[in-house]
């Protein structure tokens, strides 16, 4: 009887010793895991504890509007155009609009809660909101470009008939033609309407250099501009209306401010760089500048319309595409999407952003999210907090 009690006590001690050793081993394993996780940035226990940096999350949107897809933000939804027509998906990925029609070279531009799509070299123009087509136009001659402002008024530039250098038509929010300019000299490249619908800017290519023409008060039909600015030694590639009515001209070697009062001056000269990309919004201007002959090395600069530099960072990788929404700047590099504020302070990123690697274009759709697109996919990438 005594031997049995002694044997039982020994078994209990043995079991207790095993449990103690097992608990000690678990503690050692947890400590080792935490230490490794601290240095490598990952651990199987990381899911049990709050992360120090909010990670990027991704989700995929499905578009089926043919080839040559392009995208635009439309009041928080995503508008897509392709060779087979237009499609709009809301923030949850649900379709809110589909308009089928064929285009060879589809292009899209958005402002506020409306977008305009057109067929370069064709005749099709559509203006739509997230839920309905507002205007459907077929032009008389081949389309060169089109634009739309925050109020839904839009401009269409066409080649015009034989002997003309271009025709610019201005349409109100219903699509009604309200103004027309016929150009006999200088090939028309683009046209922009001011935020208050009162001023028109037209960019043309004369025999030498570039020309920007301004029309004030677009309520009568006249082809002679109120102001004309010739840049004989510059190639201007784009123009934008600023909120105050001034015009920003983007050339291959500088940014030029054309004031409504008639003055003009250079905001920034980058003739020693190669222009890689640019953005102009109501809050700031962003410039991507490459160093000549040094691979993808260059600089990213943000500045105000008065020339004040907000931020500047050095780059050593290619920027494939960039876009902005509000004060957030979304940059697509070959290894994924990065987010910056207007001072070029970076937001946090994570391994999840690698899902956007290989994309060909980025579109900022909110201040905390961007769409990274390729020929076969469209992925929403959400940013984290500032680092």
N, C-alpha and C positions, 0 to 999 in steps of 0.2 A: 504493500500500500504506500509506504514511504517512498519506495523507489519510483512509483508512478507519479507521485506529487513532484519529486525532484526532476524527473524527466519532463513534466509539463512546464515547470518553471524555466528549465533550460530552453525549451522550444519557444516560450514567450519572449525570453531574452534574445534569442536568435532572430525571431521575427522583428522584434523592436530594433535590433541592430541593423537589419536589412532595410527597414523603413527609414531609419536615420541616415544611412548611407545614400539611399535613393533621394531623400530630400536634399541632402548636401550636394549630390550630383546635379540635381535640378537647379539649385541656387547658382552653382558654378556655371552651368550652361546658360542660364539667363544672364548672368554677369558678362560672360564672354560674348554672348549675342549682342548685348547692348553696347559693349565696347567696340565690336566689329561694326555694328550699325552706325555708331557715332562717326567712325572714320570713313566708312564707305558710303554713307548716306542711305543705306537700306538695311532692313532687319525684318524678320518674320513677326516681330512684336510691334512694328511700326503702326500696324493697323489698330492696335489697342490703345495708342496714345495720340493726342492731338498733334498734327504736323506743325512745324514751325513756319513753313511756307505753303500757302495755298497753291495747290497744283492746278495745271491746265486740264480741263476736261474736253472731250471731243464727242461729236455726234455727226452722223452722215446724213445728208439730204439727197434725195433722188430726183433728178431732172431728166426728162426725155423729150428734148426739143431739137434733136438733130445735132449736126456738127457745128464747128466754129462757135462754140458757146461763149457768151459774155454775160456778165452779171452786174447788178446795181442794187444799192440799198433803196428801198421804197417805203419810208415810214416805219422802219423796223422789220419789214418783210424783205424777202430776197426775190428780185425779179431776174429772170434768165431769158435770154434770146438766143436762138439758134437758127439753122437753115430751115427748120420746120415751123417756126413761130415763137410765141411768147408763153411763159409759164411763171406764176408767182406762188411762192410758198411762204406761209406765215412763220412766226418764230418757233412753232412746234413742228414744222415740217409738213403741215397740211396744205393742200393746194387750194388757193382762193381764186385763181384766174388761169384760164387757158385760152389762147387765141391762135388757132392754126393759120399760117400763111407762109409761103415759101420766099426765101431770100438767099442770094448767093453770098453776100458779104455782110452779115448782120452786125449792127453796132448799137450800143445802148448808152444812154446818159440819163442820170436821175438828179432830181432836186426836190427836197421836201417829200411830199406824199405822191409825186407823179414821176413817171419815166417817159422818155421818148425813145423809140427804136426806129431804125431806118436801114435801108439796104444801100450801101455805098456802090455807086455805079448803076443802081436800079432806080425804082420809082416809088417804093412802098414806104410809108411813114405811119406809125401808130403812136398815139399818146394814151396812157392808161394809168389808173390808180391800182391799188392792190386787189380790187374786186371788179373793175369794169373798164372797158375800152371807152375813152372819151372822144377821141378824134381818129378818123381813118382817112388818110389822104394818099392820092396817087399824083405824083408830080408830072409836069409836062416834059422834063428832061432829066438827065442823070443826076443823082444826088451826090454832092461833094461832102457835106457835113450837116449836122443839125445840133441844136442845143435847147435847153429848157431852163427857166428860172424858178425860184421858189414859189412864185404865184401861179405857175402852170402855163404862163405864156411861153411861146417857143418860136425859134427861128429855123428856117430851112434854107440851105445854100445849094443851088443847082447850077449846072453848066450853062443853061440857057440855050437859045437857038444859035444858029451859025452867025458869026460876026460879033457875038457878045462874049465877055470875059466872065460872066456869072450873073445870077439873079438871087437876091436875098428877099425872102418873104417873112413877115412877122405875123403871128397868129395869136389871138387871145386865148383865154382859158377854155373856150368852147370850140376852138379850132377855126374860128372865123378870121379871114384875112383882114388885117388892119393896116398893113404898110408893105410897100414893095420898093426895092431899089434895084435898078438895072445898071450893070457896070459895063462900060465900053473899053475901059483900060484897066490893067492890073487883074490878074486872075484871082477870083475870090476863093479863099481857103476856109474861113470860118466866120461866124457872126455870133455875138452875145448880146443879150438884152439886160438892162440894168434891173436891180431888185425892185424898183418902183415902176417898171414898165415904161419909163419915159425916154430913156436913152438907148441908142443902138450903136454898137461898135463892130466894125467889119475889118478883118485882116485880109490883105491882098498881097500878091506878089507882082510888083511892077517890073519893068525891064531890069532894074538894078535894086538890090536890097529888098526891103519890106516896107509896107505902108499900113497905118492904122487910121481909119476914118471914123469920126464920131458924128452922130446925128442926134440933136437934142429936140425932143418934142415930136414923137413919131405919129402925128395926127394928119399929116398931109403927104401927098405923093411928090417926092422930090429926089433926084439922084445926086445933087450936089451936097456934100457933107458940110456941116457947120464948122468942123475942125478937121485938119488933115496933118498927120505926123509921118514924115518920111525918114526912114533909116537906111541910108544908101549903103552903109558898110556892115549891116547886120542882117542875119536871117532870124526873123521872129517866127516861132513855131506855135505859139499859143497866146491867147488873151483871156483875161478874167475881169469881171466887174467886182470891185470891192464894195462892201456895205455902204460906204460914203459916196459912191458914184464915181470914184476914180477907177482907172483901168490899169491893171498889172499886165505888162507884156513880158513873156518869157522868150529870150533869145538863146542861141547856142553858147553865148559867152557872157551873158549878164541878165539881171532882172531890172526892168525899167518901169518906173511909175509915171503914168500919164495922168496928170491932174485934170479934173473937169474944168478948172479955171484956165487951162492952156499951158501950164508949165510941165516940164518933163525932166526927170533926172534918174541917174543910175542908183538903184538900191544896193546892189552888190555886183562886183565884177569877178568872174571866175574864168577869165580867158586863159589862165594857166592850168585849167582843169578841163575834164571832159564831162559834160552833163549826162548823168546816168538816169535821173528821174526827178520829178517835181510834183508837189501838191500845193494847192492854194485853197484854203477854207476861210471861214469867217474869223477864226482865232489866230491862225499863223500860216506861214509858208514853210514848206520843207523842201530841201534840196539835197539830192544825192550826187556827189561829185567824185569822179575817178581821177587819180593821179595818172598822168600820161606815161604809158610804157612800163607800168609796175603792176601787172596782173590786175587783181580786183581791189588793190589798195586805194583808199580814198577817204572821204569824210561825209558825214551826215550832219546837216545844219538846219536848225529851225530859226526863223526870224519873224519879226513883225513887219507890217506894211510900211513903217517908217524907217526900216533898215536895222532896227535894234536886234542884235543876236540874242536868242533865248537859250540855245544849247548847241553844242558841237561835240561830236565824238569821232574817233578814228575807226576806220573799217579795214578789215583784211580779207573779207569774204564777199562774194558777189551778192548784190541785192537783186532778186528776181523780179519783185514787184513790191509796191507799197501803197497804202491807202489810209485814210483817216476818217474818224467819226468823232465830232466834238473835239476834245483836246487829246484824244488817244490816237497814236500813230501805230499802225500795224505794218511790220516789215516781214516779207517772206524771203528767207535765205534758202540755200539749197538743202539745209538740214532742218528746216521747219520755220514756224512763225515766232516772231518776237514782238513784244509790245513796249511802247515808250509813251511818256507823257510829253507835253509841249516843250519841256526843258531837257528832253532826251534822257530822263531818268528811267531806268528799265523796270519793268514789272517782272514778277517771278515767273519762271518757266519750269517745266518738268519733262520727264522722259516721254510723257504723253504727246508732247508737241511733235515728236518724231513721226507721228502718223501723217503729218502734213508735208513731210519731206518728199520731194519729187513733184510737188504742185507747181503750176505755172503762173498762178495769179492769186492775189489776195484781195479781199474786199472787207473793209471794216463795216459791220452792220450795226454794232452798238459800241459804246465805250469799253465794254468788257468782252467783246466777242468779234471774231472775224471769220470769213469764209475763205478757205483755201481750196482752190479748184485745179483740176487737171482735165485731160480729155475724157476720163472715165469716172471721176469722183468729185464730190463737193462736200468738204468736211468743215463743220463749225468748230472752231477752236476758241475756248474761253480762257481769258487771262486770270492771273492771280493778283496778289497785292504788290505794292511797290517794295522793292528790295531795300 
